[in-house]
Amino acid sequence: MSLTESLDDIENTSAAPPILVHRFEPLEDCRWEEFVRRHPRSSVFHSSAWLEALSRTYGYKPIAYTTSPQGQELKNAIVFCRIESWLTGRRLVSLPFSDHCEPLVDTKQDLEALSGALEQEVRREQWRYLELRPLGNFDITNSLHHSTLAYSFHRLDLDSDLVTLFKNLHKSSIQRKIRRAEREGLRYVEGSSETLLDHFVGLFTLTRKRHGLPPPPRKWFENLLDCFGERLKIRVAFTNEQLAAAMLTIHHKDTMFYKYGCSSARYNKLGSMHLLYWRAIHDAKSLGCRFFDFGRTDADQQGLITFKNRWGATESIINYSRYGARDNATHFLDLNNASGKSGAAKYVLEHLPLPLLSVTGRVLYRHSA
Protein backbone atom coordinates (compact mmCIF):
# COMPACT_ATOMS: atom_id res chain seq x y z
CA MET A 1 0.00 0.00 0.00
CA SER A 2 1.67 3.22 -1.10
CA LEU A 3 1.76 6.52 0.78
CA THR A 4 1.05 9.87 -0.85
CA GLU A 5 2.02 13.36 0.24
CA SER A 6 -1.33 13.92 1.96
CA LEU A 7 -2.78 12.17 5.00
CA ASP A 8 -2.85 8.40 4.44
CA ASP A 9 -3.94 5.28 6.22
CA ILE A 10 -1.55 2.38 6.66
CA GLU A 11 -2.98 -0.93 7.77
CA ASN A 12 -0.64 -2.60 10.21
CA THR A 13 -1.36 -6.29 9.79
CA SER A 14 0.93 -7.24 12.67
CA ALA A 15 -1.51 -5.86 15.23
CA ALA A 16 -4.70 -7.65 16.28
CA PRO A 17 -7.17 -6.24 15.56
CA PRO A 18 -5.61 -4.15 12.76
CA ILE A 19 -5.02 -0.49 13.66
CA LEU A 20 -4.84 2.20 11.03
CA VAL A 21 -1.82 4.48 11.23
CA HIS A 22 -2.23 7.97 9.79
CA ARG A 23 0.49 10.19 8.41
CA PHE A 24 0.12 13.97 8.62
CA GLU A 25 2.07 17.21 8.39
CA PRO A 26 2.22 18.82 11.86
CA LEU A 27 2.84 22.33 10.54
CA GLU A 28 -0.38 22.06 8.50
CA ASP A 29 -2.48 20.37 11.19
CA CYS A 30 -4.31 22.60 13.68
CA ARG A 31 -4.26 19.78 16.27
CA TRP A 32 -0.49 19.68 16.62
CA GLU A 33 0.32 22.65 18.82
CA GLU A 34 -2.46 21.85 21.28
CA PHE A 35 -1.28 18.23 21.44
CA VAL A 36 2.28 19.39 22.18
CA ARG A 37 1.03 21.83 24.82
CA ARG A 38 -0.85 19.20 26.81
CA HIS A 39 1.35 16.11 26.42
CA PRO A 40 3.50 15.74 29.57
CA ARG A 41 6.57 14.45 27.72
CA SER A 42 6.65 16.99 24.89
CA SER A 43 9.49 19.49 24.74
CA VAL A 44 10.59 22.56 22.83
CA PHE A 45 11.82 20.23 20.08
CA HIS A 46 8.24 19.12 19.32
CA SER A 47 6.97 22.69 19.05
CA SER A 48 5.72 24.19 15.80
CA ALA A 49 8.30 26.96 16.23
CA TRP A 50 11.19 24.46 16.21
CA LEU A 51 9.74 22.53 13.26
CA GLU A 52 9.19 25.74 11.33
CA ALA A 53 12.79 26.89 11.92
CA LEU A 54 14.08 23.52 10.70
CA SER A 55 11.90 23.72 7.60
CA ARG A 56 12.83 27.30 6.74
CA THR A 57 16.57 26.84 7.25
CA TYR A 58 17.27 23.38 5.88
CA GLY A 59 14.21 22.54 3.79
CA TYR A 60 13.36 19.55 5.97
CA LYS A 61 9.71 18.48 5.73
CA PRO A 62 8.23 17.56 9.14
CA ILE A 63 6.01 14.49 9.07
CA ALA A 64 4.24 12.71 11.92
CA TYR A 65 2.56 9.33 12.44
CA THR A 66 -0.40 8.65 14.71
CA THR A 67 -3.23 6.20 15.33
CA SER A 68 -5.65 9.14 15.72
CA PRO A 69 -7.78 9.70 12.58
CA GLN A 70 -8.04 13.10 10.98
CA GLY A 71 -10.78 15.15 12.57
CA GLN A 72 -10.28 13.53 15.98
CA GLU A 73 -8.15 14.72 18.88
CA LEU A 74 -4.54 13.58 18.69
CA LYS A 75 -3.85 10.85 21.25
CA ASN A 76 -0.28 10.02 20.19
CA ALA A 77 2.35 10.86 17.59
CA ILE A 78 5.94 10.32 16.53
CA VAL A 79 7.34 13.26 14.56
CA PHE A 80 10.21 13.12 12.07
CA CYS A 81 11.89 15.24 9.45
CA ARG A 82 12.58 13.82 6.04
CA ILE A 83 16.21 14.34 5.09
CA GLU A 84 17.01 13.91 1.43
CA SER A 85 20.80 14.11 1.17
CA TRP A 86 23.00 13.01 -1.69
CA LEU A 87 25.92 13.07 0.75
CA THR A 88 24.62 11.19 3.82
CA GLY A 89 21.56 9.40 2.46
CA ARG A 90 17.78 9.57 2.69
CA ARG A 91 16.52 9.10 6.22
CA LEU A 92 13.85 9.94 8.80
CA VAL A 93 15.19 11.69 11.92
CA SER A 94 13.23 12.54 15.07
CA LEU A 95 14.41 15.30 15.12
CA PRO A 96 17.41 16.98 13.43
CA PHE A 97 19.60 19.22 15.62
CA SER A 98 17.41 18.33 18.61
CA ASP A 99 19.08 17.09 21.79
CA HIS A 100 16.14 14.77 22.41
CA CYS A 101 12.66 14.15 21.02
CA GLU A 102 10.37 11.78 22.86
CA PRO A 103 8.00 9.57 20.86
CA LEU A 104 4.69 10.76 22.30
CA VAL A 105 3.06 7.35 22.54
CA ASP A 106 1.53 6.05 25.76
CA THR A 107 0.17 2.54 25.09
CA LYS A 108 1.80 -0.67 23.94
CA GLN A 109 -0.91 -1.29 21.37
CA ASP A 110 -0.40 2.09 19.69
CA LEU A 111 3.37 1.66 19.78
CA GLU A 112 3.14 -1.73 18.06
CA ALA A 113 0.92 -0.28 15.35
CA LEU A 114 3.24 2.67 14.76
CA SER A 115 6.31 0.43 14.80
CA GLY A 116 4.85 -1.83 12.11
CA ALA A 117 3.86 1.12 9.94
CA LEU A 118 7.30 2.75 10.27
CA GLU A 119 9.02 -0.49 9.26
CA GLN A 120 6.84 -0.57 6.14
CA GLU A 121 7.79 3.04 5.41
CA VAL A 122 11.53 2.35 5.72
CA ARG A 123 11.34 -0.65 3.39
CA ARG A 124 8.91 0.83 0.86
CA GLU A 125 10.59 4.22 0.56
CA GLN A 126 14.09 2.71 0.89
CA TRP A 127 15.07 5.10 3.64
CA ARG A 128 18.63 4.47 4.81
CA TYR A 129 17.33 4.45 8.40
CA LEU A 130 14.96 6.11 10.83
CA GLU A 131 16.35 7.61 14.00
CA LEU A 132 14.68 8.12 17.38
CA ARG A 133 16.09 10.32 20.16
CA PRO A 134 14.09 9.44 23.28
CA LEU A 135 14.99 10.73 26.72
CA GLY A 136 14.08 7.48 28.46
CA ASN A 137 14.17 3.80 27.63
CA PHE A 138 12.24 3.34 24.42
CA ASP A 139 12.49 0.62 21.83
CA ILE A 140 10.29 -0.34 18.91
CA THR A 141 9.92 -3.96 17.89
CA ASN A 142 10.57 -4.74 14.25
CA SER A 143 12.89 -6.74 12.02
CA LEU A 144 15.05 -3.77 11.00
CA HIS A 145 18.74 -3.60 11.87
CA HIS A 146 19.15 -1.66 15.12
CA SER A 147 22.12 0.39 16.32
CA THR A 148 22.49 2.90 19.15
CA LEU A 149 24.65 5.88 20.01
CA ALA A 150 24.86 7.05 23.63
CA TYR A 151 25.03 10.63 24.92
CA SER A 152 25.09 12.14 28.38
CA PHE A 153 22.14 14.35 29.34
CA HIS A 154 21.79 16.80 32.25
CA ARG A 155 18.73 18.45 33.74
CA LEU A 156 18.53 20.61 36.85
CA ASP A 157 15.46 20.43 39.10
CA LEU A 158 14.42 23.95 40.04
CA ASP A 159 12.04 23.11 42.89
CA SER A 160 14.48 24.51 45.48
CA ASP A 161 14.86 28.23 46.13
CA LEU A 162 17.80 30.14 44.65
CA VAL A 163 19.75 30.13 47.92
CA THR A 164 19.59 26.34 48.06
CA LEU A 165 20.36 25.98 44.36
CA PHE A 166 23.48 28.11 44.84
CA LYS A 167 24.58 26.07 47.86
CA ASN A 168 24.30 22.92 45.74
CA LEU A 169 26.77 24.27 43.18
CA HIS A 170 30.35 23.00 43.30
CA LYS A 171 32.06 25.43 45.66
CA SER A 172 35.42 25.97 43.97
CA SER A 173 34.65 25.58 40.27
CA ILE A 174 31.13 27.08 40.07
CA GLN A 175 30.33 29.25 43.10
CA ARG A 176 33.72 30.98 43.06
CA LYS A 177 33.51 31.57 39.31
CA ILE A 178 30.12 33.26 39.66
CA ARG A 179 31.42 35.44 42.48
CA ARG A 180 34.54 36.24 40.43
CA ALA A 181 32.35 37.41 37.52
CA GLU A 182 30.39 39.63 39.90
CA ARG A 183 33.56 41.09 41.44
CA GLU A 184 34.99 41.79 38.01
CA GLY A 185 31.89 43.82 37.23
CA LEU A 186 30.99 41.93 34.06
CA ARG A 187 28.07 43.60 32.32
CA TYR A 188 25.15 41.29 31.61
CA VAL A 189 22.68 41.98 28.78
CA GLU A 190 19.79 39.83 27.57
CA GLY A 191 17.16 40.11 24.88
CA SER A 192 16.20 39.20 21.31
CA SER A 193 17.54 42.13 19.33
CA GLU A 194 19.43 42.06 16.04
CA THR A 195 22.44 43.59 17.79
CA LEU A 196 22.57 40.79 20.36
CA LEU A 197 22.18 38.25 17.56
CA ASP A 198 25.18 39.81 15.80
CA HIS A 199 27.23 39.54 19.01
CA PHE A 200 26.20 35.92 19.49
CA VAL A 201 26.80 34.74 15.91
CA GLY A 202 30.18 36.45 15.72
CA LEU A 203 31.47 34.91 18.94
CA PHE A 204 29.88 31.53 18.21
CA THR A 205 31.68 31.40 14.85
CA LEU A 206 35.01 32.17 16.51
CA THR A 207 34.39 29.54 19.18
CA ARG A 208 33.56 26.88 16.59
CA LYS A 209 36.70 27.79 14.65
CA ARG A 210 38.75 27.36 17.83
CA HIS A 211 37.35 23.85 18.21
CA GLY A 212 37.84 22.93 14.56
CA LEU A 213 34.12 22.93 13.73
CA PRO A 214 32.06 24.91 11.21
CA PRO A 215 29.15 26.97 12.59
CA PRO A 216 25.50 26.49 11.65
CA PRO A 217 24.32 29.04 9.08
CA ARG A 218 23.34 32.44 10.46
CA LYS A 219 19.92 31.88 8.91
CA TRP A 220 19.30 29.12 11.46
CA PHE A 221 19.62 31.53 14.37
CA GLU A 222 17.60 34.20 12.56
CA ASN A 223 14.79 31.70 11.99
CA LEU A 224 14.89 30.50 15.60
CA LEU A 225 14.60 34.10 16.77
CA ASP A 226 11.75 34.82 14.38
CA CYS A 227 9.83 31.63 15.22
CA PHE A 228 10.19 31.76 19.01
CA GLY A 229 10.06 35.50 19.55
CA GLU A 230 10.50 36.58 23.16
CA ARG A 231 10.68 32.96 24.35
CA LEU A 232 14.21 32.91 22.93
CA LYS A 233 16.83 34.97 24.71
CA ILE A 234 20.38 35.79 23.81
CA ARG A 235 22.42 36.39 26.95
CA VAL A 236 25.78 38.12 26.71
CA ALA A 237 28.52 39.16 29.15
CA PHE A 238 30.90 42.05 28.50
CA THR A 239 34.13 43.03 30.21
CA ASN A 240 35.33 46.58 29.52
CA GLU A 241 32.93 46.59 26.54
CA GLN A 242 34.61 43.48 25.12
CA LEU A 243 32.36 40.49 24.45
CA ALA A 244 33.35 37.72 26.86
CA ALA A 245 30.60 35.11 26.45
CA ALA A 246 27.19 34.54 24.90
CA MET A 247 24.39 32.01 25.30
CA LEU A 248 21.10 31.17 23.59
CA THR A 249 18.21 29.77 25.64
CA ILE A 250 14.56 28.99 24.86
CA HIS A 251 11.69 28.89 27.34
CA HIS A 252 9.03 26.28 26.64
CA LYS A 253 6.32 25.08 29.02
CA ASP A 254 7.96 24.34 32.39
CA THR A 255 11.57 24.20 31.17
CA MET A 256 14.34 26.59 30.24
CA PHE A 257 16.43 25.00 27.49
CA TYR A 258 20.11 25.86 27.09
CA LYS A 259 20.87 25.32 23.40
CA TYR A 260 24.06 27.14 22.41
CA GLY A 261 26.92 28.82 24.20
CA CYS A 262 30.24 30.39 23.26
CA SER A 263 33.02 32.34 24.88
CA SER A 264 36.25 34.19 24.28
CA ALA A 265 39.17 32.08 25.51
CA ARG A 266 40.85 35.31 26.57
CA TYR A 267 38.20 35.99 29.23
CA ASN A 268 37.27 32.48 30.37
CA LYS A 269 39.07 32.95 33.68
CA LEU A 270 36.63 35.73 34.59
CA GLY A 271 33.74 33.30 34.95
CA SER A 272 31.70 34.82 32.12
CA MET A 273 29.96 31.58 31.08
CA HIS A 274 29.25 30.72 34.71
CA LEU A 275 27.57 34.10 35.09
CA LEU A 276 25.36 33.46 32.03
CA TYR A 277 24.27 30.03 33.28
CA TRP A 278 23.42 31.47 36.70
CA ARG A 279 21.45 34.37 35.21
CA ALA A 280 19.56 31.92 32.99
CA ILE A 281 18.69 29.81 36.04
CA HIS A 282 17.52 32.99 37.82
CA ASP A 283 15.31 33.76 34.82
CA ALA A 284 13.93 30.22 34.75
CA LYS A 285 12.94 30.48 38.42
CA SER A 286 11.24 33.84 37.86
CA LEU A 287 9.21 32.33 35.01
CA GLY A 288 8.05 29.46 37.22
CA CYS A 289 10.05 26.78 35.39
CA ARG A 290 10.49 23.40 37.03
CA PHE A 291 13.62 22.41 35.09
CA PHE A 292 16.73 23.78 33.45
CA ASP A 293 17.77 21.60 30.50
CA PHE A 294 21.56 21.59 29.96
CA GLY A 295 21.23 19.49 26.80
CA ARG A 296 23.17 16.53 25.54
CA THR A 297 26.92 15.95 25.69
CA ASP A 298 29.05 13.58 23.62
CA ALA A 299 30.12 10.62 25.75
CA ASP A 300 33.81 11.39 25.24
CA GLN A 301 33.55 15.02 26.43
CA GLN A 302 34.28 14.20 30.05
CA GLY A 303 35.31 17.73 30.94
CA LEU A 304 31.94 19.13 29.86
CA ILE A 305 30.09 16.30 31.62
CA THR A 306 31.94 17.13 34.84
CA PHE A 307 31.13 20.82 34.40
CA LYS A 308 27.39 20.10 34.12
CA ASN A 309 27.47 17.71 37.08
CA ARG A 310 28.92 20.49 39.21
CA TRP A 311 25.76 22.57 38.72
CA GLY A 312 23.81 19.98 40.69
CA ALA A 313 22.14 18.66 37.55
CA THR A 314 21.00 15.06 37.31
CA GLU A 315 22.94 13.06 34.72
CA SER A 316 21.32 10.36 32.60
CA ILE A 317 22.05 8.59 29.33
CA ILE A 318 20.23 9.22 26.06
CA ASN A 319 20.41 6.41 23.54
CA TYR A 320 19.76 7.48 19.96
CA SER A 321 18.38 4.48 18.08
CA ARG A 322 18.69 3.88 14.35
CA TYR A 323 16.62 1.31 12.46
CA GLY A 324 17.55 0.42 8.87
CA ALA A 325 16.59 -2.21 6.31
CA ARG A 326 20.29 -2.99 5.98
CA ASP A 327 23.13 -2.77 8.44
CA ASN A 328 24.27 0.62 7.12
CA ALA A 329 22.63 2.94 9.61
CA THR A 330 25.61 5.23 10.08
CA HIS A 331 26.74 8.40 8.37
CA PHE A 332 30.14 9.99 8.59
CA LEU A 333 29.32 13.68 8.80
CA ASP A 334 29.23 14.93 12.39
CA LEU A 335 29.62 18.70 12.65
CA ASN A 336 29.15 18.83 16.42
CA ASN A 337 31.98 16.64 17.63
CA ALA A 338 35.54 17.82 17.13
CA SER A 339 37.02 14.71 18.75
CA GLY A 340 35.45 12.55 16.04
CA LYS A 341 37.33 14.33 13.27
CA SER A 342 40.69 13.43 11.82
CA GLY A 343 43.60 15.63 12.80
CA ALA A 344 43.89 16.88 9.22
CA ALA A 345 40.20 17.87 9.00
CA LYS A 346 40.33 19.63 12.36
CA TYR A 347 43.49 21.50 11.35
CA VAL A 348 41.94 22.69 8.10
CA LEU A 349 38.78 23.93 9.84
CA GLU A 350 40.79 25.69 12.53
CA HIS A 351 42.74 27.60 9.90
CA LEU A 352 40.01 28.47 7.42
CA PRO A 353 39.25 32.19 7.09
CA LEU A 354 36.02 33.05 8.90
CA PRO A 355 33.99 33.76 5.73
CA LEU A 356 35.00 30.41 4.23
CA LEU A 357 34.31 28.61 7.51
CA SER A 358 30.78 30.06 7.52
CA VAL A 359 30.23 28.98 3.91
CA THR A 360 31.38 25.46 4.86
CA GLY A 361 28.76 25.37 7.60
CA ARG A 362 26.02 26.59 5.27
CA VAL A 363 26.86 23.91 2.71
CA LEU A 364 27.34 20.95 5.06
CA TYR A 365 24.86 21.41 7.90
CA ARG A 366 21.75 20.28 6.06
CA HIS A 367 23.52 16.95 5.37
CA SER A 368 24.66 16.34 8.96
CA ALA A 369 21.49 16.11 11.04
C-alpha positions in Angstrom: 0.0 0.0 0.0 1.7 3.2 -1.1 1.8 6.5 0.8 1.0 9.9 -0.8 2.0 13.4 0.2 -1.3 13.9 2.0 -2.8 12.2 5.0 -2.9 8.4 4.4 -3.9 5.3 6.2 -1.5 2.4 6.7 -3.0 -0.9 7.8 -0.6 -2.6 10.2 -1.4 -6.3 9.8 0.9 -7.2 12.7 -1.5 -5.9 15.2 -4.7 -7.7 16.3 -7.2 -6.2 15.6 -5.6 -4.1 12.8 -5.0 -0.5 13.7 -4.8 2.2 11.0 -1.8 4.5 11.2 -2.2 8.0 9.8 0.5 10.2 8.4 0.1 14.0 8.6 2.1 17.2 8.4 2.2 18.8 11.9 2.8 22.3 10.5 -0.4 22.1 8.5 -2.5 20.4 11.2 -4.3 22.6 13.7 -4.3 19.8 16.3 -0.5 19.7 16.6 0.3 22.7 18.8 -2.5 21.8 21.3 -1.3 18.2 21.4 2.3 19.4 22.2 1.0 21.8 24.8 -0.9 19.2 26.8 1.3 16.1 26.4 3.5 15.7 29.6 6.6 14.5 27.7 6.6 17.0 24.9 9.5 19.5 24.7 10.6 22.6 22.8 11.8 20.2 20.1 8.2 19.1 19.3 7.0 22.7 19.0 5.7 24.2 15.8 8.3 27.0 16.2 11.2 24.5 16.2 9.7 22.5 13.3 9.2 25.7 11.3 12.8 26.9 11.9 14.1 23.5 10.7 11.9 23.7 7.6 12.8 27.3 6.7 16.6 26.8 7.2 17.3 23.4 5.9 14.2 22.5 3.8 13.4 19.5 6.0 9.7 18.5 5.7 8.2 17.6 9.1 6.0 14.5 9.1 4.2 12.7 11.9 2.6 9.3 12.4 -0.4 8.7 14.7 -3.2 6.2 15.3 -5.7 9.1 15.7 -7.8 9.7 12.6 -8.0 13.1 11.0 -10.8 15.1 12.6 -10.3 13.5 16.0 -8.2 14.7 18.9 -4.5 13.6 18.7 -3.8 10.8 21.3 -0.3 10.0 20.2 2.3 10.9 17.6 5.9 10.3 16.5 7.3 13.3 14.6 10.2 13.1 12.1 11.9 15.2 9.5 12.6 13.8 6.0 16.2 14.3 5.1 17.0 13.9 1.4 20.8 14.1 1.2 23.0 13.0 -1.7 25.9 13.1 0.8 24.6 11.2 3.8 21.6 9.4 2.5 17.8 9.6 2.7 16.5 9.1 6.2 13.8 9.9 8.8 15.2 11.7 11.9 13.2 12.5 15.1 14.4 15.3 15.1 17.4 17.0 13.4 19.6 19.2 15.6 17.4 18.3 18.6 19.1 17.1 21.8 16.1 14.8 22.4 12.7 14.2 21.0 10.4 11.8 22.9 8.0 9.6 20.9 4.7 10.8 22.3 3.1 7.3 22.5 1.5 6.0 25.8 0.2 2.5 25.1 1.8 -0.7 23.9 -0.9 -1.3 21.4 -0.4 2.1 19.7 3.4 1.7 19.8 3.1 -1.7 18.1 0.9 -0.3 15.4 3.2 2.7 14.8 6.3 0.4 14.8 4.9 -1.8 12.1 3.9 1.1 9.9 7.3 2.8 10.3 9.0 -0.5 9.3 6.8 -0.6 6.1 7.8 3.0 5.4 11.5 2.3 5.7 11.3 -0.7 3.4 8.9 0.8 0.9 10.6 4.2 0.6 14.1 2.7 0.9 15.1 5.1 3.6 18.6 4.5 4.8 17.3 4.5 8.4 15.0 6.1 10.8 16.4 7.6 14.0 14.7 8.1 17.4 16.1 10.3 20.2 14.1 9.4 23.3 15.0 10.7 26.7 14.1 7.5 28.5 14.2 3.8 27.6 12.2 3.3 24.4 12.5 0.6 21.8 10.3 -0.3 18.9 9.9 -4.0 17.9 10.6 -4.7 14.2 12.9 -6.7 12.0 15.1 -3.8 11.0 18.7 -3.6 11.9 19.1 -1.7 15.1 22.1 0.4 16.3 22.5 2.9 19.2 24.6 5.9 20.0 24.9 7.0 23.6 25.0 10.6 24.9 25.1 12.1 28.4 22.1 14.4 29.3 21.8 16.8 32.2 18.7 18.5 33.7 18.5 20.6 36.9 15.5 20.4 39.1 14.4 24.0 40.0 12.0 23.1 42.9 14.5 24.5 45.5 14.9 28.2 46.1 17.8 30.1 44.6 19.8 30.1 47.9 19.6 26.3 48.1 20.4 26.0 44.4 23.5 28.1 44.8 24.6 26.1 47.9 24.3 22.9 45.7 26.8 24.3 43.2 30.3 23.0 43.3 32.1 25.4 45.7 35.4 26.0 44.0 34.6 25.6 40.3 31.1 27.1 40.1 30.3 29.3 43.1 33.7 31.0 43.1 33.5 31.6 39.3 30.1 33.3 39.7 31.4 35.4 42.5 34.5 36.2 40.4 32.4 37.4 37.5 30.4 39.6 39.9 33.6 41.1 41.4 35.0 41.8 38.0 31.9 43.8 37.2 31.0 41.9 34.1 28.1 43.6 32.3 25.1 41.3 31.6 22.7 42.0 28.8 19.8 39.8 27.6 17.2 40.1 24.9 16.2 39.2 21.3 17.5 42.1 19.3 19.4 42.1 16.0 22.4 43.6 17.8 22.6 40.8 20.4 22.2 38.2 17.6 25.2 39.8 15.8 27.2 39.5 19.0 26.2 35.9 19.5 26.8 34.7 15.9 30.2 36.5 15.7 31.5 34.9 18.9 29.9 31.5 18.2 31.7 31.4 14.8 35.0 32.2 16.5 34.4 29.5 19.2 33.6 26.9 16.6 36.7 27.8 14.7 38.8 27.4 17.8 37.3 23.8 18.2 37.8 22.9 14.6 34.1 22.9 13.7 32.1 24.9 11.2 29.1 27.0 12.6 25.5 26.5 11.7 24.3 29.0 9.1 23.3 32.4 10.5 19.9 31.9 8.9 19.3 29.1 11.5 19.6 31.5 14.4 17.6 34.2 12.6 14.8 31.7 12.0 14.9 30.5 15.6 14.6 34.1 16.8 11.7 34.8 14.4 9.8 31.6 15.2 10.2 31.8 19.0 10.1 35.5 19.5 10.5 36.6 23.2 10.7 33.0 24.3 14.2 32.9 22.9 16.8 35.0 24.7 20.4 35.8 23.8 22.4 36.4 26.9 25.8 38.1 26.7 28.5 39.2 29.1 30.9 42.0 28.5 34.1 43.0 30.2 35.3 46.6 29.5 32.9 46.6 26.5 34.6 43.5 25.1 32.4 40.5 24.4 33.4 37.7 26.9 30.6 35.1 26.4 27.2 34.5 24.9 24.4 32.0 25.3 21.1 31.2 23.6 18.2 29.8 25.6 14.6 29.0 24.9 11.7 28.9 27.3 9.0 26.3 26.6 6.3 25.1 29.0 8.0 24.3 32.4 11.6 24.2 31.2 14.3 26.6 30.2 16.4 25.0 27.5 20.1 25.9 27.1 20.9 25.3 23.4 24.1 27.1 22.4 26.9 28.8 24.2 30.2 30.4 23.3 33.0 32.3 24.9 36.3 34.2 24.3 39.2 32.1 25.5 40.9 35.3 26.6 38.2 36.0 29.2 37.3 32.5 30.4 39.1 33.0 33.7 36.6 35.7 34.6 33.7 33.3 35.0 31.7 34.8 32.1 30.0 31.6 31.1 29.3 30.7 34.7 27.6 34.1 35.1 25.4 33.5 32.0 24.3 30.0 33.3 23.4 31.5 36.7 21.5 34.4 35.2 19.6 31.9 33.0 18.7 29.8 36.0 17.5 33.0 37.8 15.3 33.8 34.8 13.9 30.2 34.7 12.9 30.5 38.4 11.2 33.8 37.9 9.2 32.3 35.0 8.1 29.5 37.2 10.0 26.8 35.4 10.5 23.4 37.0 13.6 22.4 35.1 16.7 23.8 33.4 17.8 21.6 30.5 21.6 21.6 30.0 21.2 19.5 26.8 23.2 16.5 25.5 26.9 16.0 25.7 29.0 13.6 23.6 30.1 10.6 25.7 33.8 11.4 25.2 33.6 15.0 26.4 34.3 14.2 30.1 35.3 17.7 30.9 31.9 19.1 29.9 30.1 16.3 31.6 31.9 17.1 34.8 31.1 20.8 34.4 27.4 20.1 34.1 27.5 17.7 37.1 28.9 20.5 39.2 25.8 22.6 38.7 23.8 20.0 40.7 22.1 18.7 37.5 21.0 15.1 37.3 22.9 13.1 34.7 21.3 10.4 32.6 22.1 8.6 29.3 20.2 9.2 26.1 20.4 6.4 23.5 19.8 7.5 20.0 18.4 4.5 18.1 18.7 3.9 14.3 16.6 1.3 12.5 17.5 0.4 8.9 16.6 -2.2 6.3 20.3 -3.0 6.0 23.1 -2.8 8.4 24.3 0.6 7.1 22.6 2.9 9.6 25.6 5.2 10.1 26.7 8.4 8.4 30.1 10.0 8.6 29.3 13.7 8.8 29.2 14.9 12.4 29.6 18.7 12.7 29.1 18.8 16.4 32.0 16.6 17.6 35.5 17.8 17.1 37.0 14.7 18.8 35.4 12.6 16.0 37.3 14.3 13.3 40.7 13.4 11.8 43.6 15.6 12.8 43.9 16.9 9.2 40.2 17.9 9.0 40.3 19.6 12.4 43.5 21.5 11.3 41.9 22.7 8.1 38.8 23.9 9.8 40.8 25.7 12.5 42.7 27.6 9.9 40.0 28.5 7.4 39.2 32.2 7.1 36.0 33.0 8.9 34.0 33.8 5.7 35.0 30.4 4.2 34.3 28.6 7.5 30.8 30.1 7.5 30.2 29.0 3.9 31.4 25.5 4.9 28.8 25.4 7.6 26.0 26.6 5.3 26.9 23.9 2.7 27.3 20.9 5.1 24.9 21.4 7.9 21.8 20.3 6.1 23.5 16.9 5.4 24.7 16.3 9.0 21.5 16.1 11.0 
